[in-house]
Amino acid sequence: MGDTGRGLPTYCRCGTRVIRLTSKTITNPGRLFHKCPYGDENNRHHLFKWTDESMVEEIEDMKQKFDEIERASSTFEKGL
């Protein structure tokens, strides 16, 4: 995840490396998430993000980059 906050997170805003855990709640059983080890329900200053949502962002961003490369390649080929 870059500076945009999209994609799979690796670090919290506080600089601590995030961890991936599995939800054991009734509403989200088995759902993976990333969180800062120092964060909790009462402290929203630390990162919490659902992994499935992060994956969708990663795929969207990769597709956008792929499309940009494809356009650049097409432009380059036309110039040859």
C-alpha positions in Angstrom: 0.0 0.0 0.0 1.4 3.3 -1.0 0.8 6.8 0.4 -2.7 6.7 -0.9 -4.0 4.3 1.7 -5.2 1.9 -0.9 -4.3 -1.8 -1.2 -2.7 -4.1 1.2 -1.3 -2.2 4.2 2.1 -3.0 5.6 2.5 -0.2 8.2 0.2 1.8 10.5 0.2 5.6 10.5 2.2 5.3 13.7 5.0 3.5 11.8 4.4 0.0 13.3 4.2 -3.0 11.0 0.6 -4.2 10.8 -0.4 -7.8 11.5 -3.0 -10.0 9.7 -5.6 -11.7 11.9 -8.9 -13.6 11.5 -12.1 -12.2 12.8 -13.9 -14.3 15.4 -17.0 -12.1 15.6 -20.5 -13.3 15.0 -21.0 -10.7 12.2 -17.7 -11.4 10.4 -16.5 -15.0 11.3 -13.4 -16.1 9.5 -12.9 -12.7 7.7 -9.3 -11.6 7.5 -8.1 -8.2 8.5 -5.0 -6.1 9.0 -4.5 -4.0 12.1 -1.9 -2.2 14.1 -0.9 -4.2 17.2 -1.4 -1.0 19.2 -4.9 -0.3 17.9 -8.2 -1.3 19.5 -11.9 -0.5 19.2 -11.5 2.7 21.2 -8.5 4.0 19.4 -9.1 4.7 15.7 -5.8 6.5 15.2 -4.2 3.1 14.4 -4.9 1.1 11.2 -7.7 -1.4 10.8 -8.6 -2.7 7.3 -10.5 -5.7 6.0 -8.2 -7.8 3.8 -10.8 -8.5 1.1 -11.4 -4.8 0.6 -7.6 -4.3 0.4 -7.4 -7.0 -2.2 -10.0 -5.3 -4.4 -8.1 -2.1 -4.2 -4.8 -3.9 -5.1 -6.5 -5.5 -8.2 -8.0 -2.2 -9.3 -4.7 -0.4 -9.0 -2.8 -3.1 -10.8 -5.4 -3.1 -13.6 -5.0 0.7 -14.0 -1.2 0.3 -14.1 -1.5 -2.5 -16.7 -3.8 -0.3 -18.8 -1.3 2.5 -18.7 1.6 0.2 -19.7 -0.6 -1.2 -22.5 -1.3 2.3 -23.8 2.3 3.3 -23.6 3.3 0.1 -25.4 0.8 0.8 -28.2 2.0 4.3 -28.6 5.6 3.1 -28.7 4.8 0.5 -31.4 3.1 3.1 -33.5 6.2 5.2 -33.4 8.4 2.3 -34.8 
